[in-house]
Amino acid sequence: WIGPGADSQKFGGTTLTKETEYEFQFYASGRPYCQSMLATLHLRRRQDLYAHLWYLINPTDDTLVVDVKMNAECMEPFVFVVGRSKITKAYAAENPDVTQNTHPVGGPSDARKPRMASKFSARTEHPEVAEALLPDSVVEEFLSEKSAAEGPGRYLDALYFSDSNSENEHRTHKQVLTFKFRIPSDPADMARLVELVPR
């Protein structure tokens, strides 16, 4: 499913397109349960002297954002966000579906929150969703204090799943799975992060 598909003409029929000097996109056509995938690589502006000065004040990482457009009939109705607390708050502020349909995962009766690193938070509308999407293996490998300190959790920014994503200039499809990672220096960590993306 890699490469040109029904929607790929806008990408010039190529697998990797250069949007700017610091942004690249990779398109893949769909499978039975999804329409397509778009991976966007946001790089630091290494060719920009002023940007380098800004990075001294506000350190910035290279990031990879993967958007998977799901088929409407193949996705259950739910909204779910997990990631760095600052980023999950931003998702809540920017996406009405998160604000209106979710609440924070946590509290004395929730066994998942104590096992998550303090820098992470999660929001969902049904406890069952968090139970299904945050099994022990995922929490341990990506969201635990150990992983956040020295494992692939250092590079996990956010996961955002929604069947009612509000349309904007970046997204024109309601059923989406979005994965946002910071690019690690170790390819092995990147490989483990990409394992989160369904295929």
N, C-alpha and C positions, 0 to 999 in steps of 0.2 A: 504493500500500500504506500510505499515511498515514491514520491515524485508526482508528475502531472496527473490530475484527475478532472472531474467535471467542472470544478471551480478554479482550476489552475491557470486559466488564460490570463487572469489579472496578475499572475506572477511570472508571465512570460514563458510558461511551460518549463521552467527550470526548477530544480530542487532547492537551490539556495539563491536568494536575491539580496542585493545590497541596497538598502533603503537610504542610508547615509554613511558617512565615514566611520560611524560608531554603532550602527544598527543593521543587523542582518536577519532575514527571515527564511525559515525552512518550512515548506508546505508538504503535507502528505494527504492523499485522498483517503476516503473512509473504508470502514469494514462494516459487517452486518449491523453493529450496534451504534456506530458513530458515522457522522457525515464527513468529517475531516479533522485534521490537526494542524495547528500553526504554532511553530516554535519561534520565538523572537529572542535574539541574542542582543542584549544591550551592553556595549562595552564602554569603558571609561574613555573619555576624549583625550587620548594620548597625544594627538597632534595639536592640541590646543593649550598654549602656554597659560592662558587665564584660567582654564579648567584645572590645570595642575596646581595653581595657587589656591583655587577654591577647595581642592581635595585636601590640602594641608589643614584647612579649617574644618571641612566637612568630609571625612573619609568616605569614599564610595567604592563599591565593588562591581565587578562585571556580574550581570545577572542573566538568567535564562527563564523566560516565561513560556509555558506550554499551555495553549488553549485547545481543548478537545470539544468539538461540537457534537453533542449526542443526538440521536434520533429521539423525537418526542415520545414515541410509543415504547421506547426501550428504557426510559428513565423514570424511576419512581418520583413522586412529588416530595421533594425535601430541599432544605437549604442547610449548608454546613460550611464552617470556616474554622481552620486551625492554623496556628503559626505564631510568629513573634507578636507579643501583645500589642505593640505599637501598630503593626500592620493589620492585625485583625480589627482594631479600632478604626483604622482608616477604611477598611472594607465596609464596616458597619456604617460609617459616615457617608460613603460614596455610593452604596448600593441599598436602595429601599427594601429589597427582598430580605437582606440581612437584618436591617433595623426592625422591620415589621414582623418577621417570622422566626427570629431566633432569640435565644437567651444564653447567657454564659454557662458553660459546663463547670460544675464545681459544687461546693457545699459538703457538709458532713456525710450526706447519703451517697455521694458520688465517689466511687473508688478510683476513677481515672485521674482526677485532678491532682491528688497527692503524688502520683507517680510521674507526672509531667514536670519538666524543669520549670523553674519560676519565670523564665523569660517567655514561655509559651502560654497561650490561652486558646480556648475553643468555644465556639458558639454553634448551637443547633436548635431546631424546633422540637425534636423528639429525643428523649434519652436513648431510645433504641437505635437511632442513627449513630450516635457517638459510640455505642457499644459495638455496632457492626463495623464501623470505620476505624475505630481505635482499639483494636485487639492488643493484648499484651505484647505481641511480637513487634507491632508498629511503635507502640509507646517506648518499648525498650530500645529499639534500634534508632529511632529518630527523635523522640521527644523527651527522653529521660535526661536527668542531670549529667550523667556520664557522656551521653551522646552529644549533648549541647556543649560540653566542655572540650571533648577530644574526638568526637565521632562525626558522622555525616549530619547530625543535628545542628552543627555549627553553621551549615550552609542552607538549611531549610528556612525559607521566609514565610511561605503561606501555601495552604491548599484551600481552594474555594470551589465548592460544588453547589450548583443551583439549577432548579427546573424553571425558575421564573426570573432569570437575570434581566435587569432593566437594560433596554437597548441604549447604546451611546455610540460615540464615534469610533470606539475601538471594538465593540461587540454588537452584532446585529442578530444574535441567535440567543434564544432564551435558555435552552438546555445546555449548560456548559460545565466542564471540569477544568479548573485552572490550577496550574502548579507553578510556583515561583521559587526559584533557587538562586543562591549566589554561587558563582563558579569557583569551585575549590581548586587548589593547586595540584592535588593528588587525583589523577583520573579514576582511581578506584572508588573514591568518595562520590565522584560524579556518577559513576555507574550504579552505585547503590541508590542514589537519589532518583535516577531515571527509572529504576525499578518500580517506583511508586506510580508511574504513568501507565495506565492500562494499555495493552496491545494484543 
